[in-house]
Amino acid sequence: MTSPALPAPSRAVQVADHSVRTALRTPRILIREVLAGVVVALALIPEAISFSIIAGVDPKVGLFSSFVMAATIAIVGGRPAMISAATGAVALVIAPVAREYGIDYFIATVLLAGFFQIVLAVCGVAKLTRFIPRSVMVGFVNALAILVFAAQLPHLIGVPWAVYPLLALGLAILVWMPKITRVIPAPLVSIVVVTAVVVVFAISVPTVGDQGELPRSLPELFVPNVPLTWETLTIIAPYAFAMALVGLLESLMTAKLVDDITDTPSNKTRESWGQGVANIVSGCFGGMGGCAMIGQTMVNVKVSGARTRISTFLAGVFLLLLVVTLGDVVAVIPMAALVGIMIMVCVSTFDWHSIAPSTLRRLPRSETAVMLVTVAVVVATHNLAIGVVAGVCVASVLFARRVSRLARIDRELIVRDGEAHARYTVQGELFFASVSDLAANFAFAEDPERVVIDLSQSHIWDASTVAELDAITRKYRQHGTRVELLGMNPHTRTLHARLTGQLGGA
């Protein structure tokens, strides 16, 4: 006998649980948010240092940027509990600026990118996420897991043998700790235990301190020394615009992923201009800018269970405190502990259901193809934004191809009032892909002197269809045949009336 299922919490209860006010009044939630912030801060340190190296700047640039962005986006962002900081995608886009023009042009690029993001937010770019199909989203998530896992391999290859038992210990804690208690996040316990083992037994393994020098001072205001000329704008604008697009796309996709995980909505427009504000503030303190960090967001939301802006804000604050005041302590944390956390993130993030044989048999092949293209492009380019764009393009082409096959034309000969005429009934959606061979369905030389084209079961979507109907009408006129178009719905009639005879052709 099964016990009755408990009713699911209402949306109002879930949203309340995600509010800062509720967290501050509820010790259980507040402790969860604080501990999640500590875990994310520790996970941010090696990532920020490595991304600084990719961008060709000092490690403190990435660390300060991560602190500023996390603290700022916690206030101005639209998706609670999402982590924004220095990222690899942004570093790759603007790395040529630091290499070819220096740090001042580099920071000016970050500031301009933030301005572009605010402009794009005002123009409604966030609404474009509704056109991203589920198959692309699945590919995005799977590619993310693969990239995060690939980023851990350098810490597992060519390292002392002691790294592997330490990694196994960390993974065991991450797997079994949640089954015992969730009061303390398993990642935090894993970091403490693995670090304690290394220190007590004096085990020589790679540590956070080996990744780069940690800063010893607070960030200071930074004004880039660049000439305010058109030439400067032509140099930095292309990189700034590319950074703005990549940052927004990754942030909005991550926000949508967190929406699905937490079953709560978020304000994508606010998140868009919030990213712009965070990048501008980051640039003002000499940071490299960034966007949503998917791996650390999953650590915060999925592994640690955080749900409010408190965890995001404290992740930035703890990051600064750890590297500035406790740098010597943080430096001894073994990379094996952090690698174990990121591997668990990969395992929990990857959509294993999407590659199950039963799922692959059930899904249309086009859906699977879109998912695989998205994954392949992301893994090949190491750029989530490019992969998403490629996936959307492939999905659009396959959709247009599939819909184009639904258009159908039936012909019948009718004799009415002693006059013979041919009646063509057009069914389906008519647009550029479905009308490419429309004329092949008409018997121009065989039809009688009157032809009726019934469009009551179809819909005209674009100028290509109107141009094709005009071409069919002209060809019938050349055969001395009268053509009558019937049954247009209001939209079709308006579009046809506006464009017919205006699209060229004899």
Steps between C-alpha positions, in 0.01 A plus 500: 500500500645832395469813704314791344720743313558835663371795302766684302594842639325785326686743276450770763671284764788419264554865407485600869770244576716675238464847654775672697254609769385144563859376514599764756207397720564126468828376655487171307481677164755767599757240608450317170557821303810599700665159467416489129673836460815362664506196272449707184769748607751217534398359162538843338866553592675253264252578221557877525877452497491271196269734308734790575781301343284433192425873470869583537464710816616480863311242715375774731304648205286186478466465877394862552263473204335190648452674835355818347271320255361256757429777752349732238283247317360383835342845530411595142456157332171336413577137591550431874775251595672520161877562514663752267878545488798493265443229237700318237270594212541873571875456553538336159304777325697795639843339548635654173439851639730447801760330283509762223401828669564463874301503822349849456333409170401168657311670785345752259366202300340356814330834578367535146373139504301579813347803326409286198329246726284770657402624153419147384289446813301817427449372143342179636773247419389286797177412318699311237556213745147378431619394153758257641360145456515239773745287298745793491458548876575131560807526276608813686478322836681188377775703334540700819555180698756377246692831501505521879629141518762568230621801699579267792720261298817713523475462879480120465768428239869496583440559870630314809326168567366632832258723308286201403422361848434857617260545209329170585464613862347830393257329263395251769419787736303679228296187429431380855488823702158612362355164607607569859418871531443802280548758775864546397570498124690190395748703286610697807552181701695349211733801476565507875562123533723467193700809599540368855631167370755676280619728780513235776687244291710762316397366160657682206229564240402801283319768699306819430815699572672327205245649258625858539583770750209621713456878548587659835300824470146618426399599146535868412319723254656483156456754220636368168747736339378490139435787259128571454518489120325326214810288445478366855135414447572314176763294685297395804139506370510166308647318801262675740193411292611137471558487877156653561326241281689200638449615858129562456434172323683293762334692784149468360545131425631442851210697648256283305676188628473620861132585440441138402698357792330718764159512330487878543495781241756776465508842334717448190493867399622603843768233482612638163553858612625374837781320317585828329510688830716227658749516213522879522561484878756225443681712243501800736702288747737367236319166456477294183121474506310180440154344507309219667723209604309183430722261697508714815128571463434126504721468810293773664153392392510127438775377733477747790125569470524881503198695378545871582717798413675462837708206376606692189596810696688305766684299235655827385565628852653172619713487185651838583551414868655164418756627250590821685491403869523120491709458189755278675225266622323485165830434323541161673161364381580208266364528150375141535227624737375761253531263202280248680229761549507598133483134391187453709360815336562340160326177600195679641481752215521261206156393374553124502138442400570673166745227390307201635421247220127519578505879466697491175251250353203714604624845395489620139842473338502874432478573876795273572695652209451852637618392844810331358587798278475733799727277707750449217534871420533600865766238568689588179497876557495501883236770463149433628357800314621382158362152566158634597482718187602202284239281668224757449594537132493124441171469689348779289610338173369158602173651620452691174579183305249299704223761474559545127397138443159567656389724211276311254310587182199303368364551145152423373315582177148642545230581247259765625237685294640335193846643563798281593754625747783356705496540877821478701466465879815607685553366852775585750738781590640688203844660540835505320578132568161356406441698178831432326334243272140622531462570128583137415158398637306702238414363154531830309466354149221254585268712714184657353458877455399555863703400807403546866767481772338437839720631787245454780702215653837671478684806631745731322794601718748686280580685179641184340151346493342813352771511232437132418123558469567798272725279284228232477240763406729646228566157354127427481444835325756399240277198429191721480360368830308703762616442860296572812640486855237412762474438874783718630493563874534865613879487555561325170270742315673805647852372425406393147328832423803695620762301309340356186638656185773683699763228514636516145445268208354568161 
